[in-house]
Amino acid sequence: MLSYLYLFVSAMAASVGQVLFRKGALVPRVQEAQGPVDTAIAMLFNPTVIVGLVLYAFSTVLWLVGLSKLPLNAAYPFTALTFVFVMIASNLYLGEQIPVVRTIGIGLILGGLALCILVKG
């Protein structure tokens, strides 16, 4: 059961990383960048993006620990949690709206994950 916790926290860390990437993309230096190289450089030196990258690395380590304990076909459905976590965090932290259809989609994702967890073997 601890393996599932690793996967859950991995999905959370990856999701927070995504929200931090978005937050970092909204700063004036990035918005004013000219071209993809200048944008990438501005992003890579942005502290918010750096924290997001650290969280992504942490997420990867937890993912690998989870994979060492569970079959890939049991672990991989947990990546779907990132859709749920990112939508919720983008609403709470970035003020982005979640349309009703996406809310229904979140419910379907959670239902599908529950089915995957309930299947033994």
Secondary structure, 3 states (H helix, E strand, C coil): CHHHHHHHHHHHHHHHHHHHHHHHHCCHHHHCCCHHHHHHHHHHCCHHHHHHHHHHHHHHHHHHHHHHHCCHHHHHHHHHHHHHHHHHHHHHHHCCCCCHHHHHHHHHHHHHHHHHHHCCC
